Amino acid sequence: MTVRRKSGSKKQHCIGRQASEYGSGFDDRLEPTTAVDLRQVQTVSDLVEAYGGAAIGARQVSQAAEILQEMVEDKDCWVVLTISGAMTVAKMGLVLCDMIDSGMVQAIVSTGALMAHGFVESAGKVHFKYDPSMNDTELFARGYNRVYDTLELEQNLDDVEEIIQEVLAQDRTVEPWSSVRFNRALGAYLDRQNTGRGILRSAYQKNIPVYVPAFTDSELGLDFAIHNHRNQQSGELRQTFDPFLDLEDYAERVDGQKRLGIFTIGGGVPRNWAQQVGPYLDILQKRVGVGNGLARFRYGVRICPEPVHWGGLSGCTYSEGISWGKFLPPAEGGRYAEVYADATIVWPLVVKAVLERMENRPRRRRAASSKPSSARGKRPKPTRKS
């Protein structure tokens, strides 16, 4: 059937599809989908690879593993992991430990809550499953702080606060503090105690910086504030905290890297803080004449269920970030994967698949402590008294 439409004084004819013009898919070089055949699956890597021939979330998971593998096997790629959400309460902390221990990441940017609850676990404390027969008023009275379906005991937080006071009292020569210095001190404590695996302990052992940009928005920040109140009551000086030391430390490490990669769980402040380093280095060079200028991420993997149409940074696509100068466009080599799913389900699958592949193709990562080239010179060091 011919449909006639008017456009000015001319008539246009829209002809329906003709069978003679139908494509086979192959003649347009389209890739066929394939069924997930569990009879052929022996490992997690096999399963995730099989997902690549499927569709929807399965294909996204496979692409995430493919790009994570590519970025960690790129010897010239410096990788930062950003993480938000209740991942340590949800018992995903050892997944991050595996990424640190295997050399997948060279820096971590996190919420304070994640590091606080992870420290609770590393210090030998226990989290519990939420019993829905107890309402939230009862939980408050019993000292059970609920995080969705899991409980953090108030007693755990009290016990950890005592450890924080001990660490701060022992390291009074550090002045001022920053989150990366504070987290390193906690990692050193855990290493001395040898209580088991933990994020901050692994980061300390591998010399991986851990940044918490919104430090005061956390139990760790509150404990730091409590410590200063106690100092004042005893007539001692307050210990200071300078968040800009974190910004400059991170920017210096990024500046001059050949390639950059980012692996993101959730979004929020950690994601934006880590990504804004490109624009920061750009305007620092343009306005002040310092540094090497714009630094954009070549690789990116994001696991977050938030959709883009809510307008928040957590759901922001990598494509949008290109417009800000944070990411390389695909035409210039940018490689990105975005998985719209619960990270507690997807994250372990992606990491385990890549770990299995790395075991089959071992490669020595560049030491995380290697100094980045920077026109700004060396980053500030803690002042120490003799």
C-alpha positions as CSV (number, residue, x, y, z in Angstrom):
1,M,0.0,0.0,0.0
2,T,1.3,3.5,-0.9
3,V,0.8,6.2,1.7
4,R,0.6,9.7,0.3
5,R,1.8,12.7,2.3
6,K,1.9,16.4,1.5
7,S,5.1,18.4,1.9
8,G,4.6,21.9,0.5
9,S,3.5,21.5,-3.1
10,K,5.2,18.2,-3.7
11,K,3.9,14.8,-3.0
12,Q,6.1,12.1,-1.4
13,H,5.5,8.4,-1.5
14,C,6.5,6.2,1.4
15,I,6.8,2.6,0.2
16,G,6.4,-0.2,2.7
17,R,9.0,-2.9,3.2
18,Q,9.8,-5.2,0.3
19,A,10.6,-8.8,0.9
20,S,13.3,-8.6,-1.8
21,E,15.1,-6.0,0.5
22,Y,15.0,-8.1,3.7
23,G,18.3,-8.6,5.3
24,S,19.6,-11.9,6.6
25,G,21.4,-10.2,9.6
26,F,24.7,-11.7,8.4
27,D,24.8,-9.7,5.2
28,D,24.7,-6.5,7.4
29,R,27.4,-8.1,9.6
30,L,25.2,-8.3,12.7
31,E,26.3,-10.6,15.5
32,P,23.8,-13.4,16.2
33,T,22.6,-14.1,19.8
34,T,23.4,-17.4,21.3
35,A,21.6,-19.4,24.0
36,V,23.1,-19.7,27.5
37,D,24.0,-23.5,27.5
38,L,24.7,-24.5,31.1
39,R,26.1,-27.8,29.9
40,Q,29.0,-25.9,28.5
41,V,29.6,-23.9,31.7
42,Q,32.4,-25.0,34.0
43,T,33.5,-21.8,35.6
44,V,32.1,-18.4,36.5
45,S,34.1,-17.0,33.6
46,D,32.4,-19.4,31.3
47,L,29.0,-18.3,32.5
48,V,29.7,-14.6,32.2
49,E,31.2,-15.2,28.7
50,A,28.0,-17.1,27.7
51,Y,26.0,-14.1,28.9
52,G,27.6,-12.1,26.2
53,G,25.6,-13.9,23.6
54,A,22.3,-13.4,25.4
55,A,20.5,-10.1,26.0
56,I,19.4,-7.4,28.5
57,G,21.2,-7.6,31.9
58,A,23.1,-10.7,31.0
59,R,24.8,-9.0,28.1
60,Q,25.6,-6.0,30.2
61,V,27.3,-8.2,32.8
62,S,29.4,-9.9,30.1
63,Q,30.5,-6.5,28.6
64,A,31.4,-5.3,32.1
65,A,33.7,-8.2,32.7
66,E,35.3,-7.8,29.2
67,I,36.1,-4.1,29.8
68,L,37.2,-4.6,33.4
69,Q,39.6,-7.3,32.1
70,E,40.8,-5.0,29.4
71,M,41.6,-2.1,31.8
72,V,43.3,-4.2,34.4
73,E,45.5,-6.0,31.8
74,D,46.5,-2.6,30.3
75,K,49.9,-2.1,32.0
76,D,49.7,1.6,31.4
77,C,46.2,2.1,32.8
78,W,45.8,3.5,36.3
79,V,42.5,2.3,37.8
80,V,40.4,4.0,40.5
81,L,37.4,2.2,42.1
82,T,34.6,4.2,43.5
83,I,32.0,2.7,45.8
84,S,28.8,3.8,47.6
85,G,25.8,2.0,49.0
86,A,25.8,-0.5,51.9
87,M,28.3,-2.9,50.3
88,T,30.3,-3.8,53.5
89,V,27.1,-4.3,55.6
90,A,25.9,-6.4,52.7
91,K,29.1,-8.5,53.0
92,M,30.8,-7.5,49.8
93,G,33.9,-6.2,51.4
94,L,36.1,-9.2,50.6
95,V,35.2,-8.8,46.9
96,L,36.9,-5.4,47.1
97,C,39.8,-7.0,49.0
98,D,40.2,-9.5,46.1
99,M,40.4,-6.5,43.7
100,I,43.1,-4.8,45.8
101,D,45.1,-8.0,46.4
102,S,45.1,-9.0,42.8
103,G,46.3,-5.6,41.6
104,M,43.1,-4.6,39.8
105,V,42.9,-1.1,41.4
106,Q,45.4,1.7,42.2
107,A,43.1,3.9,44.3
108,I,39.7,3.7,46.1
109,V,37.2,6.5,46.6
110,S,34.4,5.5,49.1
111,T,31.6,6.7,51.3
112,G,32.6,7.0,55.0
113,A,29.8,4.5,56.0
114,L,31.3,1.8,53.8
115,M,34.7,2.1,55.4
116,A,33.2,2.4,58.9
117,H,31.1,-0.8,58.6
118,G,34.0,-2.5,56.9
119,F,36.2,-1.6,59.8
120,V,33.7,-3.0,62.2
121,E,33.9,-6.3,60.4
122,S,37.7,-6.2,60.1
123,A,38.0,-5.6,63.8
124,G,36.2,-8.9,64.5
125,K,32.7,-7.6,65.1
126,V,29.5,-9.2,63.7
127,H,26.6,-8.0,61.6
128,F,23.2,-9.8,61.9
129,K,20.3,-10.5,59.6
130,Y,17.2,-8.3,60.3
131,D,14.3,-10.2,61.8
132,P,11.1,-8.6,60.4
133,S,9.1,-9.5,63.5
134,M,11.0,-6.7,65.3
135,N,9.8,-3.2,64.4
136,D,12.2,-0.3,64.1
137,T,11.2,1.2,67.5
138,E,12.2,-2.1,69.1
139,L,15.4,-2.1,67.1
140,F,16.3,1.4,68.4
141,A,15.7,0.3,72.0
142,R,17.9,-2.8,71.6
143,G,20.7,-0.9,69.9
144,Y,20.2,-2.5,66.5
145,N,20.8,-0.1,63.7
146,R,19.0,-1.3,60.5
147,V,20.4,-1.1,57.0
148,Y,17.6,-2.6,54.9
149,D,17.8,-6.3,55.8
150,T,20.9,-6.2,58.0
151,L,21.7,-4.9,61.5
152,E,24.7,-3.0,62.7
153,L,25.0,-3.1,66.5
154,E,25.4,0.1,68.4
155,Q,27.8,-1.8,70.6
156,N,30.0,-2.4,67.5
157,L,30.2,1.3,66.9
158,D,31.0,2.0,70.5
159,D,33.8,-0.5,70.4
160,V,35.2,0.9,67.2
161,E,35.1,4.4,68.6
162,E,37.5,3.2,71.3
163,I,39.9,1.9,68.6
164,I,39.6,5.2,66.7
165,Q,40.6,7.1,69.9
166,E,43.6,4.8,70.4
167,V,44.8,5.3,66.8
168,L,44.4,9.1,66.9
169,A,46.2,9.3,70.3
170,Q,49.1,7.2,69.0
171,D,49.5,9.2,65.8
172,R,49.4,12.7,67.3
173,T,52.3,13.7,65.1
174,V,50.1,13.6,62.0
175,E,49.0,17.2,61.4
176,P,46.7,17.9,59.7
177,W,44.8,14.7,59.0
178,S,43.0,13.9,55.8
179,S,40.9,10.9,54.9
180,V,43.6,9.1,53.1
181,R,46.0,9.5,56.0
182,F,43.3,8.5,58.5
183,N,42.4,5.4,56.5
184,R,46.0,4.4,56.2
185,A,46.4,4.7,60.0
186,L,43.4,2.4,60.5
187,G,44.8,-0.1,57.9
188,A,48.1,-0.1,59.8
189,Y,46.2,-0.8,63.1
190,L,44.4,-3.8,61.5
191,D,47.7,-5.1,60.1
192,R,49.3,-5.0,63.5
193,Q,46.3,-6.7,65.1
194,N,46.3,-9.4,62.4
195,T,42.5,-10.0,62.9
196,G,41.9,-11.2,59.3
197,R,41.2,-9.7,55.9
198,G,39.7,-6.3,55.5
199,I,39.6,-3.5,52.9
200,L,41.7,-1.0,54.8
201,R,44.2,-3.7,55.8
202,S,44.6,-4.8,52.2
203,A,44.9,-1.2,51.0
204,Y,47.6,-0.6,53.6
205,Q,49.5,-3.7,52.6
206,K,49.4,-2.8,48.9
207,N,49.9,0.9,49.5
208,I,46.6,1.8,47.9
209,P,45.2,5.2,48.9
210,V,41.6,5.2,50.2
211,Y,39.7,8.5,50.0
212,V,36.5,9.5,51.7
213,P,35.5,12.9,50.3
214,A,32.4,13.3,52.5
215,F,34.4,12.3,55.7
216,T,32.1,14.1,58.2
217,D,29.1,12.2,56.8
218,S,30.1,9.0,58.5
219,E,30.7,7.3,61.8
220,L,34.4,7.7,61.3
221,G,33.9,11.5,61.0
222,L,31.8,11.5,64.1
223,D,34.4,9.6,66.0
224,F,37.1,12.1,64.9
225,A,34.8,14.9,66.2
226,I,34.3,13.1,69.5
227,H,38.1,12.7,69.8
228,N,38.5,16.5,69.5
229,H,35.8,17.1,72.1
230,R,37.7,14.9,74.5
231,N,40.9,16.7,73.7
232,Q,39.2,20.0,74.6
233,Q,37.9,18.7,77.8
234,S,41.3,17.5,78.9
235,G,43.0,20.8,77.8
236,E,44.7,19.4,74.7
237,L,44.7,20.9,71.3
238,R,42.2,19.8,68.7
239,Q,43.5,17.8,65.8
240,T,42.8,19.3,62.4
241,F,41.4,17.8,59.2
242,D,42.1,19.2,55.8
243,P,40.0,17.6,52.9
244,F,42.0,19.5,50.3
245,L,45.0,17.3,51.0
246,D,42.9,14.4,49.6
247,L,42.0,16.4,46.5
248,E,45.7,17.3,45.8
249,D,47.0,13.8,46.6
250,Y,44.5,12.2,44.2
251,A,45.0,14.8,41.5
252,E,48.8,14.4,41.7
253,R,48.5,10.6,41.3
254,V,46.2,11.0,38.3
255,D,48.2,13.8,36.6
256,G,50.5,12.5,33.9
257,Q,49.1,8.9,33.8
258,K,49.1,7.4,30.3
259,R,45.6,6.0,30.6
260,L,42.9,6.0,33.2
261,G,40.2,3.5,34.1
262,I,37.3,3.7,36.6
263,F,35.2,1.0,38.2
264,T,32.1,2.2,39.9
265,I,29.7,0.6,42.3
266,G,26.7,2.9,42.9
267,G,27.4,6.6,42.4
268,G,27.0,9.6,44.6
269,V,29.9,11.7,46.0
270,P,32.6,9.0,45.5
271,R,31.8,8.7,41.8
272,N,31.7,12.5,41.1
273,W,34.7,13.3,43.2
274,A,36.8,10.7,41.4
275,Q,35.5,11.8,37.9
276,Q,35.9,15.6,38.5
277,V,39.7,15.2,38.5
278,G,39.8,15.7,34.7
279,P,38.0,19.1,34.7
280,Y,40.1,20.0,37.8
281,L,43.4,19.3,36.1
282,D,42.1,21.1,33.0
283,I,41.2,24.4,34.7
284,L,44.3,24.1,37.0
285,Q,46.5,24.2,33.9
286,K,44.5,26.8,32.1
287,R,43.9,29.2,35.0
288,V,47.0,28.7,37.0
289,G,49.5,27.2,34.6
290,V,50.1,24.1,36.7
291,G,50.1,20.4,35.8
292,N,49.6,18.6,32.5
293,G,46.0,19.6,31.8
294,L,42.9,17.5,31.0
295,A,43.0,13.9,32.0
296,R,40.1,11.7,30.8
297,F,39.1,8.2,31.6
298,R,39.5,5.7,28.7
299,Y,37.8,2.8,30.4
300,G,34.7,2.7,32.6
301,V,32.5,0.0,34.2
302,R,29.5,1.1,36.3
303,I,27.2,-1.2,38.3
304,C,24.2,0.8,39.5
305,P,20.4,0.3,39.3
306,E,19.6,4.0,39.1
307,P,18.2,5.1,35.8
308,V,19.4,8.2,34.0
309,H,16.0,9.9,33.9
310,W,16.0,10.6,37.6
311,G,18.6,13.2,36.9
312,G,21.1,12.3,39.6
313,L,24.8,11.7,39.2
314,S,24.4,8.0,40.2
315,G,22.4,7.3,37.0
316,C,24.5,9.6,34.8
317,T,25.7,7.8,31.7
318,Y,29.3,7.8,30.6
319,S,28.1,9.6,27.4
320,E,27.0,12.6,29.5
321,G,30.4,12.6,31.2
322,I,32.1,13.0,27.8
323,S,30.5,16.5,27.5
324,W,32.2,17.5,30.8
325,G,35.7,16.3,29.7
326,K,35.7,13.4,32.1
327,F,35.7,10.6,29.6
328,L,37.1,9.9,26.2
329,P,34.5,9.4,23.5
330,P,34.4,6.0,21.8
331,A,35.7,7.5,18.6
332,E,38.9,8.3,20.5
333,G,39.2,4.9,22.2
334,G,36.7,5.2,25.1
335,R,35.4,1.8,26.3
336,Y,32.5,1.6,28.7
337,A,30.0,-0.8,30.2
338,E,27.0,0.1,32.3
339,V,25.1,-2.5,34.2
340,Y,21.7,-1.5,35.7
341,A,21.5,-4.0,38.5
342,D,22.0,-4.7,42.2
343,A,25.7,-4.7,42.8
344,T,25.5,-7.5,45.4
345,I,24.4,-9.8,42.6
346,V,26.5,-8.6,39.7
347,W,29.8,-7.4,41.3
348,P,31.0,-10.8,42.6
349,L,30.2,-12.4,39.2
350,V,32.2,-9.8,37.2
351,V,35.2,-9.8,39.5
352,K,35.4,-13.6,39.8
353,A,35.2,-14.0,36.0
354,V,38.1,-11.6,35.5
355,L,40.1,-13.2,38.3
356,E,39.8,-16.6,36.7
357,R,40.9,-15.1,33.4
358,M,43.9,-13.4,35.1
359,E,44.9,-16.7,36.6
360,N,45.1,-18.1,33.2
361,R,47.0,-15.1,31.9
362,P,49.1,-13.8,34.8
363,R,50.5,-10.4,34.4
364,R,52.6,-8.3,36.8
365,R,50.9,-5.1,37.7
366,R,52.8,-1.9,38.0
367,A,53.5,-1.1,41.7
368,A,50.8,1.1,43.1
369,S,53.4,3.2,45.0
370,S,55.1,4.4,41.7
371,K,55.1,8.2,41.7
372,P,53.1,10.0,39.1
373,S,54.8,12.7,37.1
374,S,53.4,16.1,38.1
375,A,54.4,19.7,37.5
376,R,53.1,20.5,41.0
377,G,55.9,18.7,42.8
378,K,55.6,16.3,45.7
379,R,52.4,16.1,47.7
380,P,52.5,17.4,51.3
381,K,53.9,15.0,53.9
382,P,52.7,14.7,57.5
383,T,54.7,16.9,59.9
384,R,56.5,14.8,62.4
385,K,58.1,15.8,65.7
386,S,61.4,14.5,66.8
